[in-house]
Amino acid sequence: MKPTALHRRDLVLLAMASLAGCATRDTPPRRLYGLTGTPPLPANAKPGQDNRAWVLSPQIALPELLDRDEILVAEGSAGLRPWPEARWAEPLREALPRVLAEDLGRLRQPYPVTLGAKPQPDNDAESLRLIVQVDEWLARQDGAGLQLTLRARWRWAPLHAPANTALPAAGAAELTVPCAANADALADAYRRSVMQLAARIVAGS
């Protein structure tokens, strides 16, 4: 018996559903990553000389290519590719200021570091605003593994300080963190690079 148009439509729908089911079973589940954990303080971390309270600006400038949830890896001379099935759970633009402030605070104890607002403990204490800009934060293939590069600049502005107060010198750093070629290791390298940046800022203050 020849199939009717209705039967043909049902067969097509059944085939499409079957293919969709296979695709769902064959596609690895998406995994989410973040700037989490508490890396150990660098062995060569220096305490710095500035004992004023620091206020980190929450607006850290980042390259536009980081305004996405994909974890990108450089490919070739100018290409980029997302790491398969790996995504940031939180925008880096929101996560970086919070995590950097935490690391700065660990490195500067007992001197305070706050994010976005003036420090509260002592209204007469001098305080400085720290402004950070990230120019590059990207991994590249390095042999069998990856190498994450973080290039950043920072400068200072007085918040509560006498006129013509001396400020720490502006600074810049280019940091490289090698890691294995998998999403877990790459996310950990991003987190460790933040701690290394914090250590450079404190050492130069």
N, C-alpha and C positions, 0 to 999 in steps of 0.2 A: 504494500500500500504506500503511495507517495505521501510524504509529509505535507501537511497543510501549512499555510503561512503562519498560523498560530503555533503549530508544533515547531516550525523552524525558529521562531522567535524564542520559544521556551528553551530550545537546545542552545541557542546563542547565549542567553542569559545564564544558563547552567554552566556553560564553558567559561564565561567570564568570571563567575563566582568561584569556580574551581581554580582558575589561574590566580585570582586575588588571594585565595586562601594559601596557595603555594608560596606566593610572594611574601605574605605576612609571616609564614613559618620560616622562610629562608632569610629574611631580613634581620640582622642582629638588632637587639633592642638598643635604643638611644641611651647613652650614659651621660650624666651631668657631673660637672666638675666645678670646683671653686677655689678661691685663695684661702684654703683652710689649713689648720695645723699650726704648730708653733715651732719653727725651726730653731735649732740651737744658735746661740750667739756666735758670730764668727770668732775664731781663735785669736785673730789679730785685731779685734775691735778695740778702738780707743775711746776713752770717756768724753773727750772734748773739753773745752775750757769755758764755754758759756754757761752760766748758771741761771740765766733768766728763764722765765716761763716761755714756752713756744706754743703758738697756735697755728696748726697746719690748715691752710686754705683747702676747703673741700672741693674746689674746682681745679682739679689737676688736668692740664691739657694733655690729650692723647691723640695719636694719629687717627684719622677718620676710619681707617680700615679695621680698627679695633671696636668700632661701634656696631657689633654684631654678636650673635651668640656662638658662631662657629669658632673653633680653635684652629687658627690658620698656621700654615707652614710655608715658608718661601720655597719656590721651585723654579730652577733655571735662573736666568739673569733678571727677570722681572715678573715671574709668575707667582701665583699664590694658590694653594689648595687647602680646603678644609679637611681636618682630620676626620676619617670616617666615623660616623655615629657618635662623635664626642661633641658636647656643647657646654658652654659656660652656664652655670645655674643662675648667676647674677651678673649684670653688666660690669665689665672691668672698670668703667668710669665711676661706678658706685662702690665697688669693692676695694679698689686700690687706696683711696684716701683713708678709709677706716683701718685697713691692715697696716698701712705705712705709719699711721699715728700710733697704733699699738706697738709696732716694732721700735719706733723712736722712743716711746715711753719706757720700754724695757731697757734700752741702751742708756738712757739718760737718768735713770733713778739715782737720787730722789727728786730730780728736777722735773716739773710737770710738763706734759705735752697734751694738748686738747685739740679737738677737731672742730673748726668752724666758729667757735665762740670764744670770747675772752675768758681767761682763767678766773676762777672765783675765790680761791683761798685767801689771798691777801691783796686788797685793792691798791696798796702802795708799792707792790712788787712790779718791777719792770717786766714787760712782755714784748715778744717779737712775733710777727707773722711770717710764716714760712710758705713760699710760693714755689711749687714744683711743676715742671713741664717734662713730659716724656716724648722724646723724638722718635724712638724706635723701641719696639718690644715684640720680637719676632724670632721664631726658631728656623734654622736651616739644617739641611742634611749635612752630617759630618761623619764620613765613613759609614759605619754600620749604625751609628746613633744620630743624635741631634745636638745642636748647640744653640741655646737661647741667648740672644743679645738684647740687653737693655741699655739704651742711651738716654740720659736724663740730665736736666739742668735745674738749678734752684737758686733762689735769691731771697732776700730778707726785707722786711719793712717794719718800722717801729709801730707798736700798738700803744703801749703805755710806757713811755720812756722820755727822758729829758730831750729838749731840742738839741739837734746835732749829735745825738747819741751815736757811739761807735757801733757798727753792725758787723756781724761776721761776713767774711768775704763770700761773694757768690761762687758757686761751684758747678762742676759738670763731672759726669762719670760715664764710662762705657764698661759695662759688666758682661761677662760671658759665663753661662752655666751649662756644662755638658750634661746630657741625660740620655737614657735609652730611648729607642724609637717606638714608644708606646704612649698612649694617652695619660695613663697614671703617672709615668715618669715626667712627662712634659708639664702637666699641671703642677707637680711638685717643684719642678724647676722654676716655673713662674713664681711660686710662693717663696722659694729661696732667694730669687733675685730681688724681691722686695726687701727682705732682711738685709741683703748686701747693700742695697741702695741706702737704707736707713743708716747702716754702719758708716758709709762714706760721708753722709751728711753730718752725722755727729762728729766724726773724726776731723772734719774741716771747720768745725764751729769754734 
